[in-house]
Amino acid sequence: MSNNFGNPENSRTIKINILKKLFPLIVLLTLVFTQSFTVEQNENIVSRKQAIKLAEQFIKDNGYTSEKPDRSKMKYELFDREINQTLKYRYNSLQQKAFCFSKDDNEWHIGFLSTDINLKKLTGEQKNSDLRGRAVKVSFDGKEISIAHKDPRFSYFTKL
């Protein structure tokens, strides 16, 4: 009677049989983990409505509207120097309500029209053009909010 336990071929066969039995369990665990991670990750993403609210508060706090700014929450742009001069330049430059939005892989882009544009007088074609304004970037977790430095291409944004 021979002992097959020391036989490398038999050892390989045993490992293959174990893997065949464990494979469905490994696949199932991988799917469950991936699904729960995706759900958890999606729960941390701010909705479009939340991003708009954050962006509207940001432009108010940073002095872009006719509302009183919150100097403690101000974020400076690249060429901003002195706070009073910056606030004077920004004052009432953007409409208080968001006009449009878009998103990419990392953040929302919330568009605000310049105050010199009367939205009620615009034709449909004009509303879909590249109007003057600024975009506020809101990270999906809502923790990073900043003004975009490039002129926005509102023609590519979804209108509200």
C-alpha positions in Angstrom: 0.0 0.0 0.0 1.5 3.3 -1.0 1.2 6.7 0.7 0.0 9.4 -1.8 0.3 12.3 0.6 3.9 13.0 -0.3 3.1 12.8 -4.0 3.4 16.4 -5.5 0.7 15.5 -8.1 -1.7 14.5 -5.3 -0.9 17.7 -3.3 -1.6 19.8 -6.4 -4.9 18.0 -7.0 -6.0 18.7 -3.4 -5.1 22.4 -3.7 -7.1 22.6 -6.9 -10.1 20.9 -5.3 -10.0 23.3 -2.3 -9.8 26.3 -4.7 -12.7 25.1 -6.7 -14.8 24.8 -3.5 -13.6 28.2 -2.2 -13.9 30.1 -5.5 -17.7 30.8 -5.2 -17.2 32.0 -1.7 -14.3 34.3 -2.7 -16.4 35.8 -5.6 -19.4 36.3 -3.3 -17.3 38.0 -0.6 -15.7 40.2 -3.2 -19.1 41.3 -4.6 -20.5 42.0 -1.2 -17.4 44.0 -0.2 -17.4 46.0 -3.5 -21.1 46.7 -3.2 -21.0 47.8 0.4 -18.0 50.0 -0.4 -19.8 51.6 -3.4 -22.9 52.2 -1.3 -20.8 53.7 1.5 -18.9 55.8 -1.0 -22.1 57.1 -2.7 -23.6 58.0 0.7 -20.7 60.5 1.1 -21.3 62.2 -2.2 -23.2 65.4 -1.9 -26.3 65.6 -4.1 -26.7 68.2 -6.8 -29.2 70.1 -4.6 -26.7 70.1 -1.7 -23.8 71.2 -3.9 -26.0 74.1 -5.2 -26.8 75.2 -1.6 -23.1 75.0 -0.7 -22.1 77.0 -3.7 -24.8 79.7 -3.1 -23.6 80.0 0.5 -20.0 80.2 -0.7 -20.6 83.1 -3.1 -22.5 84.9 -0.4 -19.8 84.4 2.3 -17.1 85.5 -0.2 -18.7 88.8 -1.1 -19.8 88.0 -4.7 -23.4 89.0 -4.0 -25.1 92.1 -2.6 -25.3 90.3 0.8 -22.9 91.0 3.6 -19.8 88.7 3.3 -18.5 86.5 6.1 -14.8 87.6 6.4 -14.0 84.6 8.5 -15.0 82.2 5.6 -13.4 84.2 2.8 -11.2 82.3 0.3 -8.8 84.3 -1.7 -8.2 83.9 -5.4 -4.8 83.9 -7.1 -4.5 87.7 -7.6 -6.4 88.9 -4.5 -4.4 91.2 -2.3 -6.0 93.3 0.4 -9.4 92.2 1.9 -11.3 95.5 1.5 -10.1 95.9 -2.1 -11.1 92.3 -2.9 -14.5 92.7 -1.4 -15.1 95.9 -3.3 -14.1 94.2 -6.6 -16.3 91.2 -5.8 -19.4 93.0 -4.5 -22.6 92.2 -6.4 -20.7 90.7 -9.3 -22.7 87.4 -9.3 -26.4 86.6 -9.0 -27.3 85.0 -5.8 -29.0 81.9 -7.3 -27.3 79.2 -9.3 -28.0 79.2 -13.0 -26.6 75.9 -14.1 -24.5 72.9 -13.1 -22.2 70.2 -14.4 -20.0 67.5 -12.8 -16.9 65.6 -13.6 -15.3 62.6 -11.9 -14.3 64.6 -8.8 -16.6 67.5 -8.3 -19.7 69.6 -9.1 -19.4 72.8 -11.0 -22.2 75.3 -10.1 -22.6 78.2 -12.5 -23.6 81.7 -11.5 -24.4 84.5 -13.9 -23.0 88.0 -13.8 -25.3 90.5 -12.2 -25.3 92.5 -15.5 -27.3 89.7 -17.2 -31.1 89.9 -16.9 -32.1 86.2 -17.1 -35.8 87.2 -17.8 -34.8 89.0 -21.0 -32.8 86.1 -22.5 -34.0 84.0 -25.3 -33.7 80.2 -25.1 -30.8 80.4 -27.5 -29.0 83.0 -25.4 -29.5 81.0 -22.2 -27.7 78.1 -23.8 -24.7 80.2 -24.9 -21.6 81.0 -23.0 -22.8 83.8 -20.8 -20.7 85.9 -18.4 -20.3 84.5 -14.9 -18.3 82.3 -12.7 -18.4 78.6 -11.6 -18.0 77.3 -8.1 -16.3 73.9 -7.7 -17.7 71.7 -4.9 -16.0 68.4 -4.2 -18.2 65.3 -4.0 -17.6 65.1 -0.2 -18.6 68.8 0.1 -15.4 69.7 2.0 -13.6 71.6 -0.8 -15.3 74.6 -2.3 -13.6 77.1 -4.5 -14.2 79.5 -7.3 -13.0 78.2 -10.7 -10.3 80.3 -12.3 -11.2 79.7 -15.9 -14.2 81.3 -17.5 -17.0 78.7 -17.5 -18.4 77.4 -20.7 -22.0 77.6 -19.6 -23.2 76.2 -23.0 -22.0 72.8 -21.8 -23.7 73.0 -18.4 -27.2 71.8 -17.6 -29.5 74.7 -16.9 -31.6 74.8 -13.7 
